[in-house]
Amino acid sequence: MAAFESPPPPIDYVLPGMVAGTVGALVSPGGVGKSMLALQVAAQIAGGPDLLGLGDLPTGRAVYLPAEDPSAAIMHRLHALRWCMTPAQQQAVAKGLTIHPLAGCRPSLMDDGWLDWLQRTAEGCRIMVLDTLLRFHAADENDSSQMTQVVGRMESIAASTGCAVLYLHHTTKSAAMNGGGAQQQASRGSSVLTDNVRWQGYLAAMASAEAGRLGISEDRRGEYVRFGVSKANSGSTFHGLWLRRNEGGILRHDPSVACRMQQGKTGRAPRDRA
């Protein structure tokens, strides 16, 4: 009756289509740039710039937990990001973003001690990024029963803290080879890793055919990746964005690609002369 009689409060979105207090996945082949993307997302939520074209996002504390890359690699990425921030944004990110490099620490969602630490780390945060999921468990990712337990542990963190939990994961080899990274089924392992989460984003490299249609030369094709949402249980449809890799690996929204796509519908897209 309360729902019938009064309008509900607005839904709190952490990312386009991703609700606070839920679990989501970001999938891509290895080496495409999902770790840099995740770091930039966390930095934006902490008060940094919108380099990805996501629009205004509610700000708050963010936690990034890289369990593959050493601390030196994270420092290099942060050092590259500094050129994209004002002094005020640098201060906001330094205050609002917590990074715990966990390479070699063997964190485990299925260990009660680690689960307690992860939950305490997520308290008061808008988003917690696990990079990558494989480094946070020792279960068989093709076993639906075991993956249900792993996702359930992340759900318990999200539900008890109100913090969105975003884990990074790899696509299947077939999806990577056949250009199917934008599909929900691209996630490697059990279908539970897609079915049981409320949001799934993807990062995919530009294929040769796409580059040809957009008039981008083959030697520049590797600079472009596409970011989009393949599953969102709430919110409006998020149309994918083309990002261009800049110096230091920084990803920036490139609206010129969208212009090329629109021109391609009405006429021949201009050639890339860069």
PyMOL commands that set and color helices and strands:
alter all, ss='L'
color gray80, all
select helices_A, chain A and resi 2-5+34-45+71-84+87-96+112-122+133-136+144-161+173-178+184-186+192-195+208-214+218-223+247-249+255-266
alter helices_A, ss='H'
color red, helices_A
select strands_A, chain A and resi 13-15+18-19+23-28+61-66+97-99+125-131+164-170+199-205+224-232+241-245+251-253
alter strands_A, ss='S'
color yellow, strands_A
deselect
rebuild
show_as cartoon
